[in-house]
């Protein structure tokens, strides 16, 4: 990977070094940057999308060990990012819990799971005057927001934190001057980050440019109704960027196995056909980087919801259900009517009828999914669903399972 800009490379993210008390490199914080360069527009900033883009670019569009000099990568995580499955090696990633994440039951459950999986976590932008933060029991590192403290209050806060959790590492961030560095070190900090030590530097790389028609065709191939593991591997193999990303994701998800995954067929076997289909579809949708991250999540949730309902019907493959739900959002991704989009790609006639006319069991399932996720339950045709053997309880279960899989990012 080259660190010099060229016509075919863009900014994947920025990295800012973190140093220890001996000024030895201890890690890098990876920071979101727009791929085309330019400033971050606060009004358009989406924290969930920023986290996803940094993770995908760091672990699949670049060599994370090369980028971070074999040191850990610190990455900001929103609440929504925390509750998803994180298919990356815990030894290469330190999870920074953003300051606006609160101790909801959902967050506590996620942090407990991540800690049990071996992830190291840090509290970002700590500005309290004591050790009263409710998430302290889950973290190993506290990133102190240095500018909010005086030298006295910094020392007092560090004493309180160390008294409560002696194992904690204290990282002073936003160190701007030599004097800041001296005060933070004398107060007891063991890690340091800021402009005095090093400014963030961009990391360049290549991200697949979006050819929307080719992307649509790839999405259709990935979601063919009777695709086999061999066919899936061959389909992915024809897309070099997708191939590399899925191989890296398979290895990142199973770092503890004795041998690395070196083939696409091995990746399919390791992750399973269903998970490969979901991950590949998510990676393809992520190419539409001008669209909000929430749209990707909606498409995947509808895909899983329709998949779960179709799985309960005789004669309806769950894969067709996933495709119907996923493709129902293509008009928003492509800024074209669905009828025009489907004229450009091969889809099963039943899928097309469901998407365009809402006919057949798949059409009923899709409309149910759309109404249900909007909480417009009065619009749901419960009578027709009952004739198909779908009860309110089974639909509620299918919806909860879909939310869980979407939150896990698979």
Order of alpha helices (4+ residues) and beta strands (2+ residues): beta-beta-alpha-alpha-beta-alpha-beta-alpha-beta-beta-alpha-beta-alpha-beta-beta-alpha-alpha-alpha-alpha-alpha-alpha-alpha-alpha-alpha-alpha-alpha-alpha-alpha
